[in-house]
Amino acid sequence: MIKEVTGDILLSQADLLAHGISAHDHFDSGLALALRERWPALVKDYRHDTHSRGIKTGELWAWVGVQEGGGTRRIANLVTQDTLGQGPTAKAGKASIENVRAALHSLAKYIGQEKITSVALPRLATGVGGLSWDDVKPLIGQYLGDLNIPVIVYTTYHKGVAADEGL
């Protein structure tokens, strides 16, 4: 089941949050920045792990951290954007449909392997990634629509507003 909602994805009750990044992302804009501010260990762990083994477009890097007040938060970082340059001056490039397809395939596989019960994601790759929602939306349905779990898509961001996810 895919449900579109408006609200603050950081307040989601979904088992897993997913979002798009580049392989050498600095987590300095959009949802990535909000995640970095809320869970600084996410970025530290990402940099440490990907520095030692590397990560490619279309792949997924999963992280589990502690929520304020207890409990855990799972985050799937989907590499949907190319990287411009190398080393410390590398910057996030634009996303591509091919990268989004591969990342959503990786996400669907991860959801099955980890027995994820629900997932929330933004309009993937349409902000910094630069793609059109009209092109990305059908891919969400294609790769996640048959998973038999709630898939919550945050179409409009409203800071501090909990969405009616139906979970």
C-alpha positions as CSV (number, residue, x, y, z in Angstrom):
1,M,0.0,0.0,0.0
2,I,1.4,3.4,-1.0
3,K,0.1,6.4,0.8
4,E,1.0,10.0,0.1
5,V,1.0,12.4,3.1
6,T,2.1,15.9,4.0
7,G,4.1,16.6,7.2
8,D,7.5,16.1,8.8
9,I,9.2,12.9,7.8
10,L,11.4,13.1,10.9
11,L,8.3,12.5,13.0
12,S,7.4,9.4,11.0
13,Q,6.4,6.2,12.9
14,A,7.5,4.0,10.0
15,D,10.0,1.3,10.8
16,L,12.4,2.7,8.2
17,L,13.2,6.1,6.7
18,A,14.7,6.2,3.3
19,H,16.2,9.1,1.4
20,G,18.5,9.9,-1.6
21,I,22.1,11.0,-1.3
22,S,25.3,10.9,-3.4
23,A,28.2,8.6,-2.6
24,H,30.3,11.5,-1.3
25,D,27.5,13.4,0.3
26,H,28.3,16.1,2.8
27,F,24.7,15.9,4.3
28,D,24.5,19.7,4.1
29,S,21.2,20.3,2.4
30,G,17.6,19.2,2.3
31,L,16.5,16.1,4.2
32,A,20.1,14.9,4.6
33,L,20.9,18.0,6.6
34,A,17.9,17.5,8.8
35,L,19.0,13.9,9.4
36,R,22.6,15.0,10.2
37,E,21.3,17.5,12.7
38,R,19.1,15.0,14.4
39,W,21.4,12.0,14.3
40,P,25.0,13.3,14.0
41,A,26.4,9.7,14.3
42,L,24.7,8.8,11.0
43,V,27.1,11.0,9.0
44,K,30.1,10.0,11.1
45,D,29.3,6.3,10.6
46,Y,28.6,6.8,6.9
47,R,31.9,8.6,6.3
48,H,33.9,6.0,8.2
49,D,32.2,3.0,6.5
50,T,32.2,4.3,3.0
51,H,35.8,5.6,3.3
52,S,37.0,2.1,4.0
53,R,34.9,0.3,1.4
54,G,33.4,2.8,-1.0
55,I,29.8,2.9,-2.2
56,K,28.4,3.2,-5.7
57,T,25.3,4.8,-7.3
58,G,22.3,2.6,-6.9
59,E,23.4,1.0,-3.7
60,L,21.9,1.4,-0.2
61,W,23.8,2.1,3.0
62,A,21.7,1.2,6.1
63,W,22.1,2.8,9.5
64,V,20.4,2.1,12.9
65,G,20.7,4.6,15.7
66,V,19.0,5.5,19.0
67,Q,16.0,7.8,19.1
68,E,15.5,10.5,21.7
69,G,13.7,8.9,24.5
70,G,14.8,5.4,23.6
71,G,14.0,3.0,20.8
72,T,15.8,2.8,17.5
73,R,15.6,4.6,14.2
74,R,16.5,2.8,10.9
75,I,17.6,4.9,8.0
76,A,18.3,3.7,4.4
77,N,20.6,6.1,2.5
78,L,19.9,5.5,-1.2
79,V,22.7,6.5,-3.6
80,T,20.6,8.1,-6.3
81,Q,22.9,11.0,-7.2
82,D,26.2,11.1,-9.1
83,T,29.2,12.7,-7.5
84,L,31.0,15.6,-9.1
85,G,34.8,15.6,-8.5
86,Q,36.8,13.6,-6.0
87,G,38.2,13.8,-2.5
88,P,37.2,16.5,-0.1
89,T,36.0,18.8,-2.8
90,A,33.6,16.3,-4.3
91,K,30.0,17.6,-4.5
92,A,26.6,15.9,-5.0
93,G,25.6,15.9,-8.6
94,K,22.2,15.2,-10.0
95,A,20.2,12.0,-9.8
96,S,19.3,9.8,-12.7
97,I,16.4,7.5,-13.4
98,E,18.8,4.6,-13.7
99,N,20.3,5.3,-10.3
100,V,16.8,5.7,-8.7
101,R,15.8,2.3,-10.3
102,A,18.8,0.6,-8.9
103,A,18.4,2.2,-5.5
104,L,14.8,1.3,-5.2
105,H,15.6,-2.3,-6.2
106,S,18.2,-2.3,-3.4
107,L,15.7,-0.9,-1.0
108,A,13.0,-3.5,-1.9
109,K,15.6,-6.2,-1.3
110,Y,16.7,-4.8,2.0
111,I,13.1,-4.4,3.2
112,G,12.5,-8.1,2.5
113,Q,15.8,-9.3,4.1
114,E,15.4,-7.2,7.2
115,K,11.6,-7.9,7.6
116,I,10.9,-4.1,7.6
117,T,7.2,-3.5,8.5
118,S,6.8,0.0,7.0
119,V,8.9,2.6,5.1
120,A,8.6,6.4,4.8
121,L,10.4,8.3,2.1
122,P,10.3,11.8,0.5
123,R,9.7,12.6,-3.1
124,L,12.9,10.7,-3.8
125,A,15.6,12.5,-6.0
126,T,13.4,15.4,-6.8
127,G,15.0,18.1,-4.5
128,V,18.8,18.3,-4.8
129,G,18.6,15.3,-7.1
130,G,16.8,17.4,-9.7
131,L,14.4,14.8,-11.2
132,S,10.7,15.3,-11.9
133,W,8.2,13.7,-9.5
134,D,6.2,12.6,-12.5
135,D,9.2,10.5,-13.6
136,V,10.0,9.1,-10.1
137,K,6.5,8.4,-8.7
138,P,5.8,5.4,-11.0
139,L,9.1,3.8,-10.0
140,I,8.1,3.9,-6.3
141,G,5.0,1.9,-7.3
142,Q,7.0,-0.4,-9.5
143,Y,9.6,-1.4,-6.9
144,L,7.8,-0.9,-3.6
145,G,4.1,-1.3,-4.4
146,D,4.0,-5.1,-4.1
147,L,5.9,-5.4,-0.8
148,N,2.7,-5.8,1.3
149,I,3.8,-3.2,3.8
150,P,2.8,0.5,4.2
151,V,4.9,2.7,2.0
152,I,4.5,6.3,3.1
153,V,5.5,9.0,0.7
154,Y,6.0,12.5,2.1
155,T,5.0,14.7,-0.8
156,T,5.0,18.1,1.0
157,Y,7.2,19.0,4.0
158,H,5.7,20.8,7.0
159,K,8.2,21.1,9.8
160,G,7.0,19.8,13.2
161,V,3.7,18.4,11.8
162,A,3.1,14.7,12.2
163,A,1.4,13.2,9.2
164,D,-1.6,10.8,9.3
165,E,0.4,7.8,8.2
166,G,-2.3,5.2,9.2
167,L,0.3,3.1,11.0
